[in-house]
Amino acid sequence: MIYVRTYRYKLKPTKAQELQFEQWVGACRFVYNLCLEYRQVMWRFHKLSVSKSDLKKEIAQIAKETPWLRAMKAQTIQAAIDRLDNAFINFYKGKKGYPKFAKKGRFASFEYWQNVRITHESSLIKLPKIGFVKMFYSRPCHGVIKQAQIKKFVDGWYVTVVVEEEIAPLPRIEKTVGLDLGLKSLITSSDGLKISNPRHLHKKEKKLIRLQRNVTRKKRGSCNRKKAVRKLASQYLKVANARKDYQQKLTTQLIRDNQTIVVEELNVVDLLKNNHLAKSIGDAGWGELVAMLEYKAKWYGRNLYKVPAHYTSKTCSSCGFINQSLTLDIRQWQCPLCFTEHDRDINAAINIKNRAEGHSVSA
């Protein structure tokens, strides 16, 4: 079947291309802020709402009289207007706050909707009105490119391409597994497998604290402070990339090895409100892990079910007895009814698997 998939590659632009990237980002930021101001003025003084199409018409007229806007791809300018429109949609839905004016450094991308092409043999990407840009072609990208975003990160420029790609389902296997997500063991499966938590943030915590202190010692607005901030941001980016790479490899392996995967319905947002565990839960990346399992299951013809999370650890998977006295510090326990010895996490994973029986899963 045809699915939408994204690929990200690091770019190797020339100095001239890098300058052009900066100019286009600045132009998109200008358009975004101008449209936001126009919407605010029209509402404040005339009580009129301005539609996305009206904004695009206004900006098109301005672009005709502005050489540096006229030099850009029209779709790139329109994408900045779409970005503002999406910000208002999220505000009206209660998902985000009222849109703010974009500051330099916090608006660091521009987009294309068409005519982007990758030359696989020479590791080049062709960007309209910019030309061929070298890139680190780390993995092959197949399918039709529908959208591309050029974005500046702390360690350089990247392109993210959205493609429509045909993905063949994996051969069917008769295996179902329940997964319990944790902090000591990132994943415990119903068949007894325990995958340790790599704790990427924890491993770099001392270095991050040292870099943060270095930032606070520098004078605000100085070049040395900016340099220290970049070093700190670069280290955080490395942690995030290491976590994502690990999650990608782990979820791919889980999808290959199992036909059906069952996980708990976890409200990660609420869990992060626990001040004692928030950092560890964020470092574990449960939400991202489950999200990857979801889309990969869809791609490769696998099943992913979410079941209620209550009492998975406290319920005996052999007889159903609920041990109300079980606390978080108890890792091993014996059922007082059937005398079965339980590993807390494995027992929870078995219960998670059993709760999906109504979905007619394989044994």
N, C-alpha and C positions, 0 to 999 in steps of 0.2 A: 504493500500500500504506500501511498504518497503521504509523507509527514513533513511538518515544518521543523527544521533543525538549525541550530546556530553553531558557528565556528568562530574562534577568536585567534588572530595572528598578530604577532608583534611586527611593526613596520620598521623599515630602515630608510627613512626619507633623507634626501639631500638637504643641505642648509636652506636652499631656495624653497623646496617643498615644505619644509618645516615652518618657514616664515609664512607661506601661503596657508598652511593649516591654521596657524595662529590668527591670521587675518580673517579667515572664514569663520572661525569660532567667535571672534570679536564681532563680526557682522551679524551672526545669528543671535548673539547676546543683545546686540543693539535692536534687532527686529523684535525679539521677545519683550524687551523692556518698553519699546515704543508702543507695541500693541497692548501691553498691560496698562500703560499710562492712558492710552486712548480709550480703553474700556472703562477705566475709572472715571475719566473726565465726562464721558458720555452719560454714565449713570449718575454721577454727582450733580451735574448741572441740567441734564435733560431727562433723567430717569429712563434712559433708553439702553436696552441690551444690544450688544454688538455681536453678530454671528461670526463664525470662523470664515465663511465665504466673504463677508463684508470686509474683514480684516485683510484677506488675501488680495481683494481688489484695490484697497487703499495702498497696501505695500507695493503692489505691482506698478501703480502710478508713481510712487516715490522712487522705485528702482529705475524707472525710465530717466529720471533726472539726476540719479546718483551713480556715477561711473563705477565705484567700488562695489555697489550692490548689483549693478547690471553685469559685472564681470563674473558673478557667481551663477551657479546652476539654479534655475527657478525653483526646482523641487526641494533644494536644500533650504531656501528661504521659507518655503511653505511648510517644511517640516518643523521649523522653529515656531511657527504659528500653531501648528497642530500640538506641539509640546505645551504651549500655553493653554490651549483649549482643553487638553487632557488634565492639566493642573486644576482648572476650574471644575471639570467634571468630578474629579476626586474630592474637591472641596464641597461641592453640593451633595455628594454621597456620604459625607462625613468621614472620609478616609484620611484626608489631609487638611492642613490649615489653609487659610487664604493665601493665594499665590503672592510671592514676594519678588521684588526686583532682583534680577540675576546679577551677582557680583563676579568680577574677574577672578578666575581660579575655581569658581564653583559651577561654572557653565563651560564645560571643556570638551564639547563634542558637536559634530554636525553630521547630517545624514544624507544618503542618496536612496531613491526609491527604484531606480532602474539604470540600465546601461553600465553596470559595474561588471568587470570581467577579470577572471584570474587566469594567468598563463602558467599552467602547471609545470611545464618543463623548465622554465627560467625563474620560477618563484617571484613573479611580478603580478601586481594587481593594477588594473587600469581604472582610474577614477576620472569621470568626466570633468573637463576644464582644468584638470591638474596633470593628467598623464599617467605614465607607468611609474609605480612606486615599488621598490624592493621590499620583500617581507621574508620573515622566517616561516617558511611553509612547513610547519611541524607535522601536519597530518593532512591527507588528501580531502578535498572538499568536492563532492559530486552533487549534481542536481542544478536546478535553475536558481540563480541568485535573485531574490525578491527585494532585498533591502540591505544596506550597508551603513554602519555607523563608524565614524572616525573619532576616536576619543583619546585624550591625553591623560595618562596615569603618571604617577610619581617617577616611574622608571622608563618613560617614553611613550610613543604613540602606538595605538593598537587599532586594528579594524575588526569589527564584529560583523560577520555576514549571516544573513538569514536566508536559508535555501529551502526549496521544496525538493525532497529527496525520496526516492523509493527505497524502503527498508524491508528486507525479506524477514518473515518470522523465523524464529529458531525451531528446530525439530522438537516436537512435543515429547516431554518426559513425564512419567507418573511419579511425581514427588511433590509433597506439600511440606512447608516448614513454617513454624511460628517463630517470630523474632521478638525478643525482649530487649529494649534499648536501655542502656544504663550508663553509669559514669566510670566505674572501675573497669568493667568489660563493656565496650561500646555496644556490642551485640552478643546476645546469648541465644542460641537456636534450640528448638525443641528436640533436636537429636543430639544435644550435649556439646555442640561446638561453641567455644568462647573466643571472641575476637577482642583483643585488648584495645583500650582507648589510647590512641597515640598522643593525645593532649598537646597539640601543636602550640597553643598559646602558652600553656604552663611551661613548656620547655624553653621558651624564649622570654619568659616573664622578667627575669633578672636583667637581661639586656634591654628590654623595653623600658623598664624602670630607670635604668641608667641613661638611656637616650632621652626620656621624658625630663629627667632632672637637668640634663644638658640644655634642653630647650628653655626651661624656666630660668636658667642662669644668664641667658643671653638677653641683651637689650631689645625691647620691642621695636620692630621696624628695621632692625639692623640686618645686614647681609648674613652675618654669622647666625642669627636666629632663623632666618629663612633656610639656611643650609642645614641647621639642626632639625628643623621641622621636616625637611625633605628626607633626612636620614631616618627619622622616627616613622614617617608615613611609609617609607620603603620597607622597613622591617615588618610593619603591620601587613603590608601587601604580600610579603613573602609568606607570612603565617597563613593568610587567607588562601593563597595559591596552593600551599602545601596541603591544607585541609581539603580543598576542592579536588585536587589531584588524587588524594587518598580515597575520598568518597566516590569519585568516578570509577576507579579501579575496583573498589569493594562492591559497589552496587552492580557493576557489570558482571562480576563473578557470581553474585547471588542470583541474578536473573538467568545466567547460563545454567546454573546448577539446580534450579527449582522451577517447576511448572506453576505452582501457586505459593505466594508469600502472604503471610498474615501478620499484621502489626497492630499495635494499640492505637486507639484514637487519642492522641496526646494534644492538649492545648498548650503549646510551647509558650505562647504569650503570657498565659497565667503562671506557668512554671517559672518564667524569668522574673516574676515579681518576688520570688523567694530570694532575699538578699544574700543568704548563706550559700545558695547553690547556683545563682544566676550566671556567674562567670564560668563555672564548670559546665553548665548546660549549654551556654553559648559556644564554648570551646568544642563540645562534643558535636554540635551541628545536627541535632536530631531532625529538625524541620527540613533542612536541605537534603539529608539522607533519604527521608521518606519521599520527598518531591522527586528525587532522581529515580527512585524505585518505581514511582507512579508512571512517569513518562517512558521509562525504558520497558516496563511491563506492557504498555500500550504498543510500543514500537515492535517488540519481539514476540508478541502473541502469548504473553504470560498473564497470570491473574494476580492482582493485589487487592487484598481485603483489609479493611480496618474494623476492629471490634472494640466494644466498650472496655475501658481500662480498669474499672473498679474491681478490687479484690483478686487480681490475677496472681499476686504473690502470696496472699493469705489463704487462698482456696487450695485444698489438697486435690491434686490432679488425679488421684486414684479413687477417692470416695466422695469428694465434694464438700468435706468439712471445712468451715471457715474459721481460721485461727485469728480471733480478734486481738489477741495479746501480742501478735507478731510486730516487732518494731524494726526500724530501718537498720539497726546495728546487728540484727540476727541474720546471719547468712545461711545457716543450716538449721533445719528443724524437723521434728518427728511428729507425724499426725497422731493425736491421742486416740483416734477411733480405729484406724486400720494399721497404725504403727509403721507406716511407710516413711523412710528417711528422705528428706527433700533438700536439694540445693535450691536456695531461694529463687535464683534467676532462671535455672532450667525448669523448675516447676511453673514459674510464670509463663515461660515460653510455650510449655505444653498446654497450659490453660488457654493461651492466646490462640494456638492452633485449633484446640477443641471447640472454641467459640465460633469458628468459621464453618462448622459442619453443615449448617443450614444452607450454605452456598454450593453444596454438592462438589466439594473439592476432592482431589485424588488422595489416596492414602500415602 
